[in-house]
Amino acid sequence: MERPKTASSDSLRLSDWLPYRLFIIAARIARPLETFYGERFGLSQAAWRILAIIAERTGASASEIAQACALDPFAVSRGIGQLVERGFARRSTAKADRRFAAVSITARGRAAFDEIAALGRVIEADLLASLSNAEHEILDGLLRNLEGESSRIESAGWRSLLERAVR
């Protein structure tokens, strides 16, 4: 498959740039969810992401959470603090290494997560309703490809990208 030609830096149109288009879609669909969990549970976006991670992976460490949520350590620390303060999570320190803390969801946190997740599933269903089954399968494969490539780009860093941009 032939890749599209890369536009020069002076011809980049933000409204046509794929990362920006993906961001706009994500921001639009996140707003109603963010308003809901903010008003209903007093959660920040970071705390919601962390809650979703510990609902899936009980006992995750802060570094595992940061990696899974794409959040910096400071945001993770604040988000965990918010969840613990509201009774949605608990932090337990490992006996062997006091620097390591595992974060687990509480029953109250699980109930909040389930409410938020129900709304998230409705948002996803509405989005997917605009696609045929075949389009959904194609989109899923394309997203997997983009996730892998975005990981590679992130790992390579901006210097690697800059070398190709100035050629």
ABEGO torsion letter per residue (X at the ends): XBBBBBBBAAABBAAABAAAAAAAAAAAAAAAAAAAAAAAAGBBAAAAAAAAAAAABBGBBAAAAAAAAGBBAAAAAAAAAAAAAAGABBBBBBAABAABBBBBBBAAAAAAAAAAAAAAAAAAAAAAAABBAAAAAAAAAAAAAAAAAAAAAAAAEAAAAAAAAAX
